[in-house]
Amino acid sequence: MGLFQKKKYVEEHADAAVKVLGSGCAKCNALEEVTRQALTELGMEPVVGHVTDFAQIAAYGVMTTPALVVDGRVLSTGRTLTKDEAVALIKQARGI
């Protein structure tokens, strides 16, 4: 996905129920990809918003990125998850 396409995707999915918080660095992008894979494995729509605005990130109480937010709850901060870790967190957050 090119930079223009990525920016358009982020803007279109800013209100997504699943979000990655971070500047857009390699770790943030890796978490976003792993999260998409986890959602697909769970049979859910693989739509992931990516919040890059530091004021919005701080509003979640997050001080270290990347962070994973599902349904408004911060589930992980400061590291890239494996797909299996993301699956487990999403299942727990959604009561699956």
matplotlib code that plots the C-alpha trace (Angstrom):
import matplotlib.pyplot as plt

x = [0.0, 1.5, 1.7, -1.3, -3.3, -2.3, -3.3, -6.7, -7.2, -6.4, -8.8, -11.6, -11.2, -10.5, -13.7, -13.0, -13.6, -10.1, -7.3, -3.5, -2.1, 1.3, 3.3, 3.3, 6.7, 7.7, 6.6, 3.2, 2.7, 3.7, 1.1, -1.5, -0.8, -0.7, -4.1, -5.6, -4.4, -5.9, -9.3, -9.3, -8.5, -11.4, -13.8, -14.1, -13.9, -10.2, -10.7, -8.1, -7.9, -4.5, -4.4, -1.2, -2.2, -0.3, -3.1, -5.6, -3.1, -2.6, -6.4, -6.3, -3.7, -1.0, 2.5, 4.3, 3.4, 2.5, -0.8, -3.8, -7.3, -10.4, -13.9, -12.4, -10.2, -6.4, -5.3, -1.5, 1.1, 4.7, 5.3, 4.3, 2.2, 2.4, -0.8, -1.6, -1.3, -3.5, -6.1, -6.1, -6.5, -9.3, -11.2, -10.9, -12.0, -15.0, -15.9, -15.4]
y = [0.0, 3.3, 6.4, 8.1, 4.9, 4.4, 7.9, 7.5, 4.2, 5.7, 8.6, 6.3, 4.0, 6.4, 5.4, 1.7, -0.5, -1.9, 0.6, 0.8, 3.9, 5.0, 7.3, 5.0, 3.5, 0.0, -1.5, 0.3, -1.0, -4.5, -4.4, -3.2, -6.1, -8.7, -7.3, -7.7, -11.3, -12.0, -10.5, -12.5, -15.7, -14.9, -14.4, -10.7, -7.8, -7.0, -3.2, -1.6, 2.2, 3.8, 6.8, 8.8, 12.1, 12.3, 14.3, 11.5, 8.8, 10.6, 10.8, 7.0, 7.4, 5.8, 7.0, 4.3, 3.0, 1.0, 0.3, -1.9, -0.6, -2.8, -1.3, 1.7, -0.4, -0.3, -3.9, -3.6, -0.8, -0.5, -3.6, -5.5, -8.5, -11.9, -13.0, -15.5, -12.8, -10.5, -13.2, -14.0, -10.3, -9.7, -12.8, -11.7, -8.2, -9.3, -12.2, -14.9]
z = [0.0, -1.1, 1.2, -0.5, -0.3, 3.4, 4.3, 2.6, 4.3, 7.7, 7.2, 6.1, 9.0, 11.8, 13.6, 13.4, 16.5, 16.2, 16.1, 16.2, 17.9, 16.7, 14.5, 11.5, 12.2, 11.2, 14.6, 14.3, 10.8, 11.8, 14.7, 12.2, 9.8, 12.6, 13.9, 10.4, 10.3, 13.7, 12.8, 9.6, 11.5, 13.9, 10.9, 11.6, 9.2, 9.0, 9.3, 11.5, 12.0, 12.6, 14.8, 14.3, 16.0, 19.3, 21.1, 20.2, 21.3, 24.6, 25.1, 25.4, 28.2, 26.0, 26.5, 24.5, 21.1, 19.2, 21.1, 20.2, 21.0, 20.6, 21.2, 23.0, 25.4, 25.3, 25.2, 24.6, 24.6, 23.7, 21.7, 18.5, 19.2, 17.5, 15.6, 18.4, 21.1, 19.1, 18.6, 22.3, 23.3, 20.7, 21.9, 25.5, 24.7, 22.7, 25.1, 22.5]

ax = plt.figure().add_subplot(projection="3d")
ax.plot(x, y, z, "-o")
ax.set_aspect("equal")
plt.show()
